[in-house]
Amino acid sequence: MHTPAHKSSRPHEDVPDGPEPGALPVEPDAGVPQPFTPAPPGEDAPQPLP
């Protein structure tokens, strides 16, 4: 169990929940390949032949 003194000396190491100062916001999809999203009609989606 960490002591308050240890936490105050290394806050960025003992903060399980809560972003450290200067840290990038952790998002659920951060670093994860985005799923394929179908392009809206008229953008890049191939038009169906009549």
N, C-alpha and C positions, 0 to 999 in steps of 0.2 A: 504493500500500500504506500503510495507516494505521499510525502509530507508537503505541507503548504510551502515550506522553504524551497523544496525541490521544484515545485510548480512555478514559484515566482522567479526562480533562476532560469528555468527553461520552459516558458509558457507555450512556446510553439511545439514543444515535444509532448506536453501533457494535456493537450486540449483535444479530446476525442470528438466532441461536438462543438462546432463554432469555427468559422474560417479564421485563419491567422492573418494578421495585418500584411497586406501585399500579396496574399494568396488569391489565385484565380477562383472565381465562384464555381463550386462543384455542382455540375448539372447531371441529371440521371443519364443523359446521352453524351456526356463529355468523354471524348476519346473513343467512343463507339461509332463504328460506321453507320451512317444514316441509312435507314431503310429506303428502298426505291419508291420514289413518289412519282406517279404518272403525271406527265406534263399536261397542263390544261389544254383543251381543244384550241387549235389555232397557233399554238406555240411551237412545240417540237413533236407533237403527237402526229403520227402518220394518218392522213385522212383516208377513211374507208372508200374504196372505189364504188361507184354507183352500180 
